[in-house]
Amino acid sequence: MDLNHIMEEISSQIQDIYSRMEFTAGGVFLYLLAFLMLILPLVIFGIESLMGKVAPPTTSSTKIPKPPPTKVQEIRIYPIKSCRGFKVHNAKILKTGLDLDRNWMFAEASTLKFLTIRQISDMTLINTKITDDDALEVSISTKPNIRFTIPAHPSEAWLALNTELVKDCEIWGQKVDGYLYSTNLTAPFSEFFGKEVRLVYKGPTPRPLKGNADPQVLGRVESTKFADLMPVQVSNQKSIEELNYRLKSAGEPSISIERFRPNIVVEGDQPWYEDVWKTVRIQPANRSAGMDEGGVTMDVAARCARCQVPNVDPDTAVKNKKQPWNKLMEYRRVDEGITFKPCFGMLCVPRGEGEISVGDTFEITEVTGDHKYIPGM
């Protein structure tokens, strides 16, 4: 409800009170009640504005201009959840996300519950890379002698010989299946974590999407591996530039977009225009915008509501106590479904599979003003 609607409702209630008032002790009380009914909503509205809650987004009933096509600027993959990822020039988009993205996670050995930067910022010091012979190499930047290598695309036969399939791994309260690697492989990493951990590769049973991509919302059943919510996160370079301008104006250092752990970064046309994306398509740069052939279409399911992971410097694992969280809270609490968190980036669900490359055309095919976050974890 906007301020005009609030004032109309207050006016109606005050007129009703006034018609019943007498200049008695009871009447004075009613006068005070009417005054409070007028002032309190204005005070609340002002406080919310000062705290960074912006006006609700344009609704679908209003004509929203479609942003112009842009280009894919970066593609990033994070093989192990919450660990350091890397850039690639091209990647395969699967229906569950980018190939190799968040296929593994570290878990507590005793509970098989996933571990995350949210509690252990040092996880950003764990590096990953894909070797020329299609292996995943895992190392620790502060302990260069600690590393292991495993197949990046393990076969069922390899997994049967080298791992144990279990069904009680846990991520965000969900029980999922996973292949447990040998404790001998991860023993040095247990020392790094300060407790025994296991490396887990996502098992064959699909992990269904929830929240904004629940089948009743999305219209179909989709799944992902160990991403928090959705298969693909897309961010806008213009938005990080605008955020950095605000940070520097406040005397704070600028930050890299890596802190937000996106899969795809687009050049963008203007800051925050991603808020209205509904459907997008990535296709080779040599194809004209609007062509259906040879591209990957994704539904933009929701804004990415942020925790304080972006406060962690991925190079040092040092967590800033304030930024960029505080700055984002000032003006990026834009989703009425989750007003206590700021938003940066969009969460997407592929409709199909295909190859994407840096430089590809990123086209916004549909827009909306109706994005509203639905909890999914």
N, C-alpha and C positions, 0 to 999 in steps of 0.2 A: 504494500500500500504506500503511495507517495504522500508527500506533505500536504498537498491540496485535499486529498481524500481524508487525511487525518483531521485537518482543520474543519472540513465540512461535517464530519461526524461529531467533533467536539462542539461545534456551533449548535447542532441539532440538540445535543444533550443539555447544553447550557440553557437554551430556550425553554426546554421542558422543565428544568429546575426553576428558572426565573418565573415561569407561570404559576408555580406552586409556592413561591417564597412570600413570607410576611416579615415585617421588621420587628421580629422578636428574637429571643436568644436562638431559637431554632432557625429563624431566617438568616441570622448572621452566620450560623454554621453552614447553611446551604450556600451563602455567598462565598465563604472560604472554600467549600468543596468545588464550586464552579471555577473559582480562580485556579485551584490546583489542577483541575482537569484541563484547563487551558495551558498552563505553564509546563507541567511535567512532560508531556509529549515533546514540547519544543526543546526542553533541556536534554531529554534522551536523544532526540534527533541530532542536536548539536554535539553531544559527547561522541556519538557514533561517527559523526563526520570528522571530528578531531582525531579519533583513533584510527582513521584510515578507511572506514567503510564507505565506498563510493556508491554513486547511484546505481540502481540495478541495470543490467545490460538491456539493450534494446530488445524488445520482444519480436517474435516472428511476425506479428501483425504489421510491423513497421518495415518499410523497404530498406534493406541493408545492402549497400553496394558491395559487389563481389570484388575482392582484392585481385590485382593483376597477378599473372604467373610470376614465379621467382625461380631460383635455382638451388639445387642441393649443394651446400658449401662444405659440409663435413659428414662423414659417417663414422660412428663409434660403436665398438663392441666391447662388452664387459663379460668375459666368459664365466668368471666366478662372482657370484653376488657380493656386492660391497667391496670388491677388490679393484685394483687399478685396471682400466681397460686400455684400448689403443685405437688409433685411427686407421681406417682402410680406405682404399680408393673405390672399391666396389664390394658389394655384398649381396647375398641372396636373402630375400625376404620370404620367410615361411609364414604359415598362418599363425604359428605360435610366437613369432618374433624374428629378429635377424638371426641367421644361422650362427650358432655358437654363443649367442648372447644369453647370459644368465642360465646356462645349462648346468652349472655346478654351484654348490654352496658349501661353506664350512658350517658344521653343526657341533653342538656340545655332544661329547661322546656318551654322556649318561642319559640324556633326554632326546638326542637327535633333533633338537630345536635349532633353527637357523641362527646364525650369528650375523650381526650387521654393524655398519659404521655408527649407527645411532648410539650403540653402547661402547663400541670398540673402534675409536677413530684410527688406531694404528693399522686397521685393515687396508687403508689406502696405501700402505707401504708394501703390500703384496702385489707384485707385478705379474702380468700375464703377457704372453706373446705366442703367435703361431709360427712354427718353424717351416722351413722349405719342404720338409717331409711330412707335413700335416700332423704335427704333434703340438700339444699345448705345453709350453714351458712355464713353470710357476717358480718365482723367486721372491726374495725379500730384499728391498733396496738397502736396508741398513745391515743386512747380513748376507753379502754376496755369495758366500760359500754354501748357503742353504738353497737348494733348488731341486725340483724333480720334473720329469717329463712323462706325459701320458698321451695316448692317442687322442687327437682332437675329435675324430669321428669314430669312436670305438665300435667294433662289430659286436653282434650278439655273442659270438664265440669268444671274443676277447673278454667281454664282460663276465661271461660264465666262468672263465678261468681265473679272473683277477679281482672280482668283486663279489659282494653278497647283496642280493636283492631283498630289501625289506619294505614293509608297508606302513611303518609308523614314524616316518620323518615328519617334522612339523614346520610349517611356515604360516605366520599370521593366523594361528589357531586351526589351520587346515591340516589334516593328516594326509600325507602324500607318499607315494612309493619312491624309492631311490636306491641306487647302487652304491654300497659303501666300499670305499677303497681300503686297502690294508693299513693297519696302524703303523706298520713299518715305514710306509710311504710318508705319512704325515707326522711322525714322531718329532722331527725338528720344529714343525709348525706348532705342535702342542707346547713346546718350550716357549715359542714366541708369544702364543696366546696366554700362557700362564696357567693353562688347564688342558686336559685332554680333549682333542677335537677330532672329528672325522670329516673327510672330504666325501661329498655326496653328489652323484650324477643323477639327474632326473630320470625316473623310471618310465615305463611305457604307458602307464595309465594317465589319461588326460587330466589336467588340473583346470576345471571349468572357470571361466571368468564370472565375476560377480559384480555387484554395484551397477554402474552405468552400462556394463556390457552383459548383465544378466540376460538369459535368453528371452525373458518377458519384455525386456527393454530394447535389446539389440535386434531381436527377431530371429536369431539363430544361435546355435550352441558353438562357442569358440573356447579355446583354452590357451594356456601359456606355460612356460617352464617355471623358473624361480623369480621372475619379475614380480614386483609388489602387486600390481593390479592388472596392467594391460601389456600386450605384446611389444608395442613400439611407442617410444616417447620422442616427440618432435619439438624442437625449440627454434626460436627466431633470433638471428644475430642482431637485428635492430633492437630487440628488447634487452639483450644483455648490454648493448652499448648505452641504451637509455638508463638502465640501472646503474651502470658504471659512472655515467655523468652525475647522477644524484649522489653516489657514494663519494666521488671526488669533490663535489661541491660542499659536501659535509666534512671534508678533511679526511676521508677514509680512503684506503688504497682500492684500486680497481681489482676485479676478480676475473677468472677465466670461466667460460661457459662449461668447462669440464666439471666444475663443482656441482652442476645440476644433473650430470650423468645422462645426457640425452643420447639417443641413437642416431638421430638425424638433425642436423642444423641447417636451416635454410637462410639464404641471404636476407630475405624479407624486403618489404616495401616500406613499412613503418612499424614503430614499436607497438606491440600488443594487438596487432590486427589478427593474431591467431585466436583471440577470444571468440571470434565469430565463425571459425571454420566448422563445417559440418561433415563434408566429404572432400577428400583430396586425392589427387592422382599423380604419381611419379612416372615419368616416361622419358625415353631417350631424348636428348636435346635436339636431335635432328628431325624430330616429329613435331608437327604443329599442335598447338594447344587445342583441346577439344576432341582430338582423335582418341578413340577407344583402344586402338590396336597397340600392342606392345608396351603396356604400362601396368603398374600395380595401383589398385584403388584401395583406399583405407577409409573406414568410418572413424571420425573423430569423436570418441565416446565421451570424453570429459577433459576438463582442465586438470593439470597436475597440481594438487594441493601439497604444499611443502612443509616438511619437518625442518630440523636444523642441520641436516647433513651438509647443505651448501656452506655452512659456517666452517667446515673442515677444509684446510688447505691440503690438497691431494699430494703435494710435494713433501710436506713435513708432517702431516697428520695432526698439526696443531689446530685446535678448535677455537675460533674467535668467539668470545662470549656474547657479542652483539650482532655483528654484521656477516652476511647481508640480511639476516632475519629481521632485525629491527627496521631497516629501511623498507623492506618489502611489506612489512606489517603496516607501514604508514599509508600505502596507497594501492597495494595489490590484494586486498581482501575483497575480491570482486565477485565471488561466487556465493549466492545466498544459501546454497546447500551446505557450506562449510565456512562460515564467516570468521571463525577463530583461527584460520590458517591463510597465509598468502598463496597466490598461485603463480607458477612460472612453467610454461610449456604445456603441451597438449598430449593426451594419451589416445593412441590410435589402435584400431583393430583391422588388420588386413582382410580383404575379401578373397584374395587369392595369393598366389606366389609368383615370384619373378626376380629378376636381377635389377639392382639399382647401382648407380655410379655417381661420384662427385661430378657436378656439372649438369646432371639431369634436370629436366624441367619439372618444377613442382607447381601443380595447378590446383587452385581451390575451385572445386566444381559445384559445391553447395555451401551456403552460409546459414547461420541461425543465431537468434538471440535468446535461445531457450536452454543453453547449457546450465545444468544444475547438478551439483555433485551428489551422488548417492553412495553412502559408505559401502565399501566392499571388502574391508579387512579389519 
